[in-house]
Amino acid sequence: MVDKIEVRFELQGWSLFFALLERLDGCEEELGLAREAAVERARESLLLESLASHPTVAALRQLFRAAGCDPTRYRPSSEALIRRVLKGAALPSINSLVDINNCLSLDLAVPCCVMAEEAVGSSYVFRSGRAGESYESLKGPFNLEGKPLLVDVEGPCDVPITGSRRVMIQDNTRRAVLVAYLPQGAVSPADARTRLERLLAAAPVARLLGSGHRPAQAEETQEDQHG
């Protein structure tokens, strides 16, 4: 599926990294250790006082502003996660696919989401949310106007602030599409894949079935594909 994904960009400066994951059973202890290790890495490498000037965080804030969103009012999900961790919170145990996604977001300092494969298509538009657009987020109704927004054939499916209930991982979800929102020049797709592979090696709760990225460039057909 990953090699068939198409994205039309109306927002520049981004790359979207996609990975198809198949959930495996077991390894809950390893997953718990992976969550703890991701938290420790963040606390060793990041400081709350200087977080806004971190290159990746700063690049994301700039891209949010370009889309029409104030990143100090609606923080990228990764920045919100990092801030909670630096203030002493742990990564919660939610679901193995969601947990790996959160570890990756913390490691890369970029928003990441996992969507149930059966709930999404393979054709997307990445654009600013329009006036009157909203969806039922994981935290309730969410106004999408001016937010960086991923849209599939059914409509809005994810914003890198809070996820959509329409595509959320369920207890019986076996396969999921992971999306990492990468600011170009700050985080590379190769680094995203490497970090994901390392997490899955440490906590093999899912099988990586394929990955690739889509850049917002004129030469969008020249994508870096991985089997």
Helices and strands as residue ranges (DSSP letters): G 2-4, E 6-9, E 14-23, H 28-45, G 48-53, H 55-67, H 77-86, H 96-108, E 112-116, G 117-119, E 123-128, E 134-137, E 140-143, E 148-152, E 155-159, E 162-163, G 165-167, E 175-183, H 189-202, E 206-215, E 225-226
